[in-house]
């Protein structure tokens, strides 16, 4: 169980060692998310079309350890982009990875960049 | 810059850092913290969750990166061995020195180990740190491997019972040994403790009371405990949880004043007899007491931060030891003086041995004041009682109403109006927010919603237990200002669902983005998206396939997400009637995809365990066999349950099956504020249990009786008789009007029963609108319903026939692989998700 979680580490933009292409922008629904696979990791990628922003985080729900976050509904609270887990509606900030419902389960977030309609996720390894 | 050294990185030491880090004068201090454990401060209150699967990291209050971010130097695994008060410096066990301007002693406590002979034997543990828990875990594995299964806990207090649960979680047989004649002797009276004991024993935890342990048996490793009078309990492991002793040795060695029985003496500023040294938490002796709860420790941390930064906040005179917790699934609370017994006091008790509930309140003889009490089994009134006690609020005429609830018709809660609380009443104890601060946020600072008030005051951001009271206060304060708190959908739309229904219709708005641009603000959220999706469905009968990302998770994938992230599939079986051919088809599909099958509570067949990518394939097969979506995932009509009626039953009066099928087909796919269920019974024997449904139809002499607004669920409610002896056509006409009126006016996620409760004028008003057409809208309601009925389309058929729509069901965008994290385990010849 612990190993599952440990695969995911918050990656800041300046820690990125490799940018991995994970699809075209058309693979991801506007104002929604989808999941990509990178090695053994599952990463949820969110297209905030209204804000023209992209975010990525672990697909693993840190609460019950199921691979579901990409299927959650995106939204914002006080301008903070967030995703609600489809299992129990815990919401997580996609900027900081913080659980916005008060307890300390955090998620790992990853930088995303878009170049010529291609979506890249930044990894530190 | 002043140098602060904190010795101790437990919960209280951390709280001190957190409070200081957030203080406006933070920049004036340089903070260094020493913790002797290898990990930064963690949540000791929830320590036993470590056994139930929580990881050490999940228990952390803040990771080391938090300390870095806040420029606090944290030294873990570093023991302080001495304090030199003259030089104002501390020395670590490695001989390094650090100077300070202020020293904070947050050294906590150690478990008290009673001087019983044999406590040094292998297999004897204390329950305090993560390391202790690891050692207990390892030892448990070892003795289990040797076939030994008994473990004892010495001490039947709060922590002892937690430890017993931990032992049980480790797969051992737990025994609790208590010296006193009852469990939790400091919080509970005999009856409450008895109730708790019964609960514990039901859970398989043996409780031994009145037992003085004289000897721990065994050679090198312990094998049992010997009590007075030669009585022996065989046990291969013992966890001692017999109280705490403050860790004051550093303080004592440097000449600070300590208490006779331990503890660093502090005044109400948390200052020791050295003006540069403060002591907080379980190490501090304040008013001759050591306080082993986290809340007073947090208060002490807050007072110290204030003192150091020039404030004048001091510790309260008496410290409240009230506590509410859930012990192994049993709610237990105790507040004020739970035991007080004298001529001036009357104890009012309520005991229900059947539901295992015990409540006691201690009230002054004149019935004016609440002095304390105990709740076991049901502690739901704790917050109210605690407020009444803490603020000395007047009691209701019959004080027993406080624990029995008002039994008269229509009377309000025993607490009365929340605005009657004094301004000083502490509503949120985690963040110390008073009633006054909450009301002030509304009246002075312009907060207009619960969310605003929470952001502004930080109330309800801790444990969240006070949120209902905060919401009530905000609502009542707004009301007292003449502002009727409107039930707006969320921060993005300043309208109620009903207003949005009309606005969308009148303006012909067809997409969520358009609605947000013209009627709302910001980017939307998981509250308003599904609410608007429901409105588009109700107004245009738009299926969930058109705007997939605003659909609730289940609607987005047209299936119910289950415990392990797999989905269940429920095709429609109208009225529960199904041909043999279709039964076989369902069985074949279930076998082909290895699905778990179960008959649902609504007379359908549920196929569980489908992976996301399998859903379109399963539905293709089902649709080929003539099935259509059952909308088990939607806020929509689920089933119309029926008995067999006059078709087969010798008592049947009318054809309930045909009528149920007719109605289910009529309303299938229609989205509503919440799920809808119906039932049709062929006679008053009511085998379809139609009166527990949103609409129930029962055959009587001369036609159908129509019942409405019942439901099962958390608060079951019998449906109310609405009209009698109706023919088929009138029954459907009334149903059309009733359902459409509900769909148009109910708040999101409100079942019909709750909607009727909140409807001004109640059932009589509803009868006027639906039967007598008092508003003159009956015809348009019928017309709108007919439009919905006419535009039905099976959304699963839509989804699988369109390659674009199908795309959403692949697990990965960049790979054809499926989720390898999903694990099933066998159960009764089928499969189920691995337990959480």
Interface residues (C-beta under 8 A of the other chain):
Chain A: X1 X2 X4 X5 X22 X23 X27 X28 X29 X30 X31 X32 X34 X35 X36 X37 X42 X45 X48 X50 X51 X60 X64 X65 X66 X67 X68 X71 X72 X73 X74 X75 X76 X77 X78 X79 X81 X82 X84 X86 X87 X89 X91 X102 X104 X105
Chain B: X53 X55 X58 X60 X61 X455 X461 X462 X463 X464 X491 X513 X516 X522 X523 X524 X525 X526 X527 X529 X530 X548 X549 X550 X552 X553 X554 X556 X557 X561 X563 X564 X565 X612 X808 X811 X812 X813 X814 X815 X817 X819 X821 X822 X836
